[in-house]
């Protein structure tokens, strides 16, 4: 199961991760992507943090 912050339709799954799961941690913005989705409602994205905002948040805790 994957819990996502927004609902939508899965368009593509990165099947290569079955053989190279380490890519999720080693290259999450490149070869380690999990899936591509079409978001149902863009308003679901308004409260999400960017990668940099999240890095800043955890660096301060």
DSSP file (Angstrom, degrees, kcal/mol; ACC not computed):
  #  RESIDUE AA STRUCTURE BP1 BP2  ACC     N-H-->O    O-->H-N    N-H-->O    O-->H-N    TCO  KAPPA ALPHA  PHI   PSI    X-CA   Y-CA   Z-CA
    1    1 A X              0   0    0      0, 0.0     2,-0.5     0, 0.0     0, 0.0   0.000 360.0 360.0 360.0 145.8    0.0    0.0    0.0
    2    2 A X        -     0   0    0      2,-0.0     2,-0.6     0, 0.0     0, 0.0  -0.988 360.0-151.6-128.0 121.7    1.1    3.5   -0.7
    3    3 A X        -     0   0    0     -2,-0.5     2,-0.3     2,-0.0     0, 0.0  -0.839  20.7-170.4 -94.5 121.3   -0.5    6.4    1.2
    4    4 A X        -     0   0    0     -2,-0.6    -2,-0.0     1,-0.1     3,-0.0  -0.815  30.7-132.3-114.3 151.6   -0.4    9.5   -0.9
    5    5 A X  S    S+     0   0    0     -2,-0.3     2,-0.3     1,-0.0    -1,-0.1   0.508  93.5  36.0 -78.7  -3.5   -1.2   13.1    0.0
    6    6 A X  S    S-     0   0    0     39,-0.1     2,-0.3     2,-0.0    -2,-0.1  -0.992  79.7-124.2-146.5 150.0   -3.4   13.5   -3.1
    7    7 A X        +     0   0    0     -2,-0.3    33,-2.7    34,-0.1    34,-0.5  -0.654  47.6 119.1 -94.9 154.7   -5.8   11.3   -5.0
    8    8 A X  E     -A   39   0A   0     31,-0.3     2,-0.5    -2,-0.3    31,-0.2  -0.984  59.2 -63.5 175.5-172.1   -5.5   10.6   -8.7
    9    9 A X  E     -A   38   0A   0     29,-2.1    29,-2.5    -2,-0.3     2,-0.4  -0.869  42.9-125.2-104.0 129.2   -5.0    8.1  -11.4
   10   10 A X  E     +A   37   0A   0     -2,-0.5    27,-0.3    27,-0.2     3,-0.1  -0.609  30.6 175.2 -72.7 123.9   -1.7    6.1  -11.7
   11   11 A X  E     +     0   0A   0     25,-3.3     2,-0.3    -2,-0.4    26,-0.2   0.755  63.4   5.6 -99.3 -32.9   -0.3    6.6  -15.2
   12   12 A X  E     -A   36   0A   0     24,-1.6    24,-2.6     2,-0.0     2,-0.4  -0.991  57.3-152.5-156.3 143.5    3.0    4.8  -14.9
   13   13 A X  E     -A   35   0A   0     -2,-0.3     2,-1.5    22,-0.2    22,-0.2  -0.952  26.5-123.4-118.7 138.8    4.8    2.6  -12.4
   14   14 A X    >   +     0   0    0     20,-2.5     3,-1.5    -2,-0.4     4,-0.2  -0.633  32.6 177.1 -82.6  87.4    8.6    2.3  -12.3
   15   15 A X  G >   +     0   0    0     -2,-1.5     3,-1.7     1,-0.3     4,-0.3   0.696  67.8  76.7 -66.3 -20.5    9.0   -1.5  -12.7
   16   16 A X  G >> S+     0   0    0      1,-0.3     4,-1.5     2,-0.2     3,-1.1   0.711  78.4  74.4 -65.5 -17.4   12.8   -1.3  -12.7
   17   17 A X  G <4 S+     0   0    0     -3,-1.5    -1,-0.3     1,-0.3     4,-0.2   0.711  79.2  72.1 -69.6 -18.7   12.6   -0.8   -8.9
   18   18 A X  G <4 S+     0   0    0     -3,-1.7    -1,-0.3     1,-0.2     3,-0.2   0.850 112.8  28.0 -61.4 -32.6   11.8   -4.5   -8.5
   19   19 A X  T <4 S+     0   0    0     -3,-1.1    -2,-0.2    -4,-0.3    -1,-0.2   0.663 134.3  33.3 -99.4 -21.8   15.4   -5.2   -9.5
   20   20 A X    ><  +     0   0    0     -4,-1.5     3,-2.0     1,-0.1     4,-0.2  -0.407  62.4 153.8-134.6  57.0   17.0   -2.0   -8.2
   21   21 A X  T >   +     0   0    0      1,-0.3     3,-1.9    -3,-0.2     4,-0.4   0.755  66.1  74.7 -60.7 -25.2   15.1   -0.9   -5.1
   22   22 A X  T >> S+     0   0    0      1,-0.3     4,-2.6     2,-0.2     3,-0.8   0.733  78.8  76.2 -61.1 -20.6   18.2    0.9   -3.8
   23   23 A X  H <> S+     0   0    0     -3,-2.0     4,-2.5     1,-0.2     9,-0.4   0.783  80.8  69.1 -61.0 -26.8   17.4    3.6   -6.4
   24   24 A X  H <4 S+     0   0    0     -3,-1.9    -1,-0.2    -4,-0.2    -2,-0.2   0.922 113.5  27.1 -58.4 -43.7   14.6    4.8   -4.2
   25   25 A X  H <4 S+     0   0    0     -3,-0.8     3,-0.4    -4,-0.4    -2,-0.2   0.835 125.3  47.6 -86.0 -36.3   17.1    6.1   -1.7
   26   26 A X  H  < S+     0   0    0     -4,-2.6    -3,-0.2     1,-0.2    -2,-0.2   0.815 132.1   9.3 -79.0 -30.7   20.1    6.7   -3.9
   27   27 A X    ><> +     0   0    0     -4,-2.5     5,-3.1    -5,-0.2     3,-1.5  -0.374  67.6 159.4-148.3  60.6   18.4    8.6   -6.7
   28   28 A X  T 3 5S+     0   0    0     -3,-0.4     6,-0.1     1,-0.3    -1,-0.1   0.750  81.4  44.7 -64.0 -24.1   14.8    9.5   -5.7
   29   29 A X  T 3 5S+     0   0    0      4,-0.1    -1,-0.3     3,-0.1    -5,-0.1   0.419 125.9  28.8 -98.5   1.0   14.5   12.4   -8.2
   30   30 A X  T X 5S-     0   0    0     -3,-1.5     3,-1.1    -7,-0.2    -3,-0.1   0.270 134.8  -6.6-120.3-111.9   16.0   10.4  -11.0
   31   31 A X  T 3 5S+     0   0    0      1,-0.2    -3,-0.2    -5,-0.0    -7,-0.1   0.601 122.5  69.3 -69.0 -12.3   15.9    6.6  -11.4
   32   32 A X  T 3 < +     0   0    0     -5,-3.1    -1,-0.2    -9,-0.4    -4,-0.2   0.252  64.8 131.8 -93.9  13.9   14.2    6.0   -8.0
   33   33 A X    <   -     0   0    0     -3,-1.1   -16,-0.1    -6,-0.2     3,-0.1  -0.361  43.9-155.5 -64.2 146.7   10.8    7.5   -8.8
   34   34 A X        -     0   0    0      1,-0.3   -20,-2.5    -6,-0.1     2,-0.3   0.920  58.2 -23.9 -90.3 -53.9    7.9    5.3   -7.8
   35   35 A X  E     -A   13   0A   0    -22,-0.2     2,-0.5   -21,-0.0    -1,-0.3  -0.985  48.1-125.3-157.3 162.7    5.0    6.3  -10.0
   36   36 A X  E     -A   12   0A   0    -24,-2.6   -25,-3.3    -2,-0.3   -24,-1.6  -0.962  33.5-177.7-114.5 132.6    3.5    9.0  -12.1
   37   37 A X  E     -A   10   0A   0     -2,-0.5     2,-0.7   -27,-0.3   -27,-0.2  -0.913  30.3-130.6-129.8 156.3    0.0   10.1  -11.4
   38   38 A X  E     -A    9   0A   0    -29,-2.5   -29,-2.1    -2,-0.3     2,-0.2  -0.944  36.0-131.4-101.8 114.8   -2.6   12.5  -12.7
   39   39 A X  E     -A    8   0A   0     -2,-0.7   -31,-0.3   -31,-0.2     3,-0.2  -0.461   7.5-150.3 -71.0 133.6   -3.8   14.5   -9.7
   40   40 A X  S    S+     0   0    0    -33,-2.7     2,-0.4     1,-0.3   -32,-0.1   0.901  85.6  18.3 -69.1 -42.1   -7.6   14.7   -9.5
   41   41 A X    >   -     0   0    0    -34,-0.5     3,-2.3     1,-0.1    -1,-0.3  -0.942  62.8-155.0-138.2 111.7   -7.7   18.0   -7.7
   42   42 A X  G >  S+     0   0    0     -2,-0.4     3,-1.7     1,-0.3     4,-0.3   0.710  91.3  75.2 -61.2 -19.3   -4.7   20.4   -7.7
   43   43 A X  G >  S+     0   0    0      1,-0.3     3,-1.2     2,-0.2     4,-0.3   0.772  82.0  70.2 -62.4 -24.5   -6.0   21.9   -4.5
   44   44 A X  G <  S+     0   0    0     -3,-2.3     3,-0.4     1,-0.2    -1,-0.3   0.724  95.4  54.7 -63.0 -20.3   -4.7   18.8   -2.8
   45   45 A X  G X  S+     0   0    0     -3,-1.7     3,-1.5    -4,-0.3    -1,-0.2   0.569  80.8  90.0 -90.4 -10.3   -1.2   20.0   -3.5
   46   46 A X  T <  S+     0   0    0     -3,-1.2    -1,-0.2    -4,-0.3    -2,-0.1   0.799  89.8  44.4 -61.2 -32.0   -1.5   23.4   -1.8
   47   47 A X  T 3  S+     0   0    0     -3,-0.4    -1,-0.3    -4,-0.3     2,-0.1   0.377  90.4 109.1 -96.0   4.7   -0.3   22.3    1.6
   48   48 A X    <   -     0   0    0     -3,-1.5     2,-0.3     1,-0.1    -3,-0.0  -0.480  64.2-128.0 -81.1 152.6    2.6   20.2    0.4
   49   49 A X        -     0   0    0     -2,-0.1     2,-0.1     1,-0.1    -2,-0.1  -0.707  18.6-119.9 -95.0 148.8    6.2   21.2    1.0
   50   50 A X     >  -     0   0    0     -2,-0.3     4,-2.4     1,-0.1     5,-0.2  -0.371  35.9-102.1 -73.6 167.0    8.8   21.4   -1.8
   51   51 A X  H  > S+     0   0    0      1,-0.2     4,-2.3     2,-0.2     5,-0.1   0.901 124.9  47.8 -58.5 -41.3   11.9   19.2   -1.4
   52   52 A X  H  > S+     0   0    0      2,-0.2     4,-2.5     1,-0.2    -1,-0.2   0.914 110.0  50.9 -68.1 -42.5   13.9   22.2   -0.2
   53   53 A X  H  > S+     0   0    0      1,-0.2     4,-2.1     2,-0.2    -2,-0.2   0.888 111.9  48.5 -61.4 -38.6   11.2   23.3    2.3
   54   54 A X  H  X S+     0   0    0     -4,-2.4     4,-2.5     2,-0.2     5,-0.3   0.917 110.1  50.7 -68.0 -42.9   11.1   19.8    3.7
   55   55 A X  H  X S+     0   0    0     -4,-2.3     4,-1.7     1,-0.2    -2,-0.2   0.907 111.7  48.6 -60.0 -41.9   14.9   19.6    4.0
   56   56 A X  H  X S+     0   0    0     -4,-2.5     4,-1.1     2,-0.2    -1,-0.2   0.900 110.1  52.5 -63.8 -41.4   14.9   23.0    5.8
   57   57 A X  H >< S+     0   0    0     -4,-2.1     3,-0.6     1,-0.2    -2,-0.2   0.936 113.0  41.4 -62.0 -48.8   12.1   21.8    8.2
   58   58 A X  H >< S+     0   0    0     -4,-2.5     3,-1.1     1,-0.2    -1,-0.2   0.775 107.8  61.8 -75.1 -23.6   13.9   18.6    9.3
   59   59 A X  H 3< S+     0   0    0     -4,-1.7    -1,-0.2    -5,-0.3    -2,-0.2   0.786 103.5  51.5 -68.5 -25.8   17.3   20.4    9.5
   60   60 A X  T <<        0   0    0     -4,-1.1    -1,-0.2    -3,-0.6    -2,-0.2   0.324 360.0 360.0 -94.3   7.5   15.8   22.6   12.2
   61   61 A X    <         0   0    0     -3,-1.1    -1,-0.2    -4,-0.1    -2,-0.2   0.393 360.0 360.0-122.5 360.0   14.4   19.8   14.4
